[in-house]
Amino acid sequence: MGKRRLSLRQQRRIGTGHAQALAQSQEAADSELREGVVTARFGKDVEIVDAGHLDGPARRCHLRANLEPVVGDRVLWQAEQNQGVVTALAPRRSLLRRRENSRVRVIAANIDRIAIVIAPRPEPHAALVDRFLAAAEIERIQALLVINKCDLPGSELAEEIGESRARIGYPLLRVSAHTGLGIDDLRAHLAGSLSIFCGQSGVGKSSLLNRLFPDAGAAVGELSQAAVKGRHTTTVARFYALPGGAVIDAPGIREFDVACADDDHLLRGFVELLPLASRCRFRNCGHRVDAGCALIEAARRGEIDPQRLESFHQLRRPERTAH
């Protein structure tokens, strides 16, 4: 008996069914959850890259309600009607946070290293450097001090701040975005980790990124002639891929208040003060004029930098400093 031939209508019906099956299969594949890393935040939208390919193309995604990711966050997302939608936020291993009045603002997540950039101009502030260092210690993030524009005259204050913190144990690099000095060493320190550049506006963070990533095109501003303070050329945190990691460029910060619960928590941010505090005569020592204060005695003997002790006091909540 010969093979039965399908009618034209039957052939069309089968063809249509096959096409529908393919479409449904593609739709199911598109709706699968994927893991990404947030590279920028714009209101209720984010840009993400594939978690396994940080140097891959970025994709714009919309946020589901009640999600507040920041740059560096790992998220789950899926494609819906030609647009990515972020559906969940993965647990964070670290946070860089700052206190703003009574609330705490998260700047970036999953950071391995904070590169604190200072320069001869604008004039560096030791207290601001100490605040970044304290935040790094409290969150268990590695810290790196970077003196940029080291080819410029008048770098004595930046050197003094950098050297005194290097004696505590923090790595210190001297670089120049203008000449390229030290850029290879900086790239080596950053490779294989997720790092963030922090510092005052105008210290040259974006210029350093343009040296590290020639195609970055990071906006570079001029120093204000009126107050010799940097303009805010970076307005949102941006993400630049490195081999095995990435660098986040944070907006310039002139003020930074460390988020911590109490004095004991804050002391964790000052690695050389923490072990001494346990030697004070009184358990509730205020570390200012208290008899038997081990911190005051160490400062008098030159064992700790009095400037670092003052940075600690500046960060303490007012209601906890009265003794």
Secondary structure as GFF3:
##gff-version 3
##sequence-region A 1 323
A	DSSP	alpha_helix	8	30	.	.	.	ID=ss1
A	DSSP	beta_strand	34	42	.	.	.	ID=ss2
A	DSSP	beta_strand	45	50	.	.	.	ID=ss3
A	DSSP	beta_strand	59	63	.	.	.	ID=ss4
A	DSSP	beta_strand	74	80	.	.	.	ID=ss5
A	DSSP	beta_strand	83	89	.	.	.	ID=ss6
A	DSSP	beta_strand	95	100	.	.	.	ID=ss7
A	DSSP	beta_strand	103	109	.	.	.	ID=ss8
A	DSSP	beta_strand	113	118	.	.	.	ID=ss9
A	DSSP	alpha_helix	126	138	.	.	.	ID=ss10
A	DSSP	beta_strand	142	147	.	.	.	ID=ss11
A	DSSP	alpha_helix	156	166	.	.	.	ID=ss12
A	DSSP	beta_strand	172	174	.	.	.	ID=ss13
A	DSSP	alpha_helix	183	190	.	.	.	ID=ss14
A	DSSP	beta_strand	194	198	.	.	.	ID=ss15
A	DSSP	alpha_helix	205	212	.	.	.	ID=ss16
A	DSSP	beta_strand	238	242	.	.	.	ID=ss17
A	DSSP	beta_strand	245	249	.	.	.	ID=ss18
A	DSSP	alpha_helix	263	267	.	.	.	ID=ss19
A	DSSP	alpha_helix	274	277	.	.	.	ID=ss20
A	DSSP	alpha_helix	294	300	.	.	.	ID=ss21
A	DSSP	alpha_helix	306	315	.	.	.	ID=ss22
A	DSSP	three_ten_helix	318	320	.	.	.	ID=ss23
###
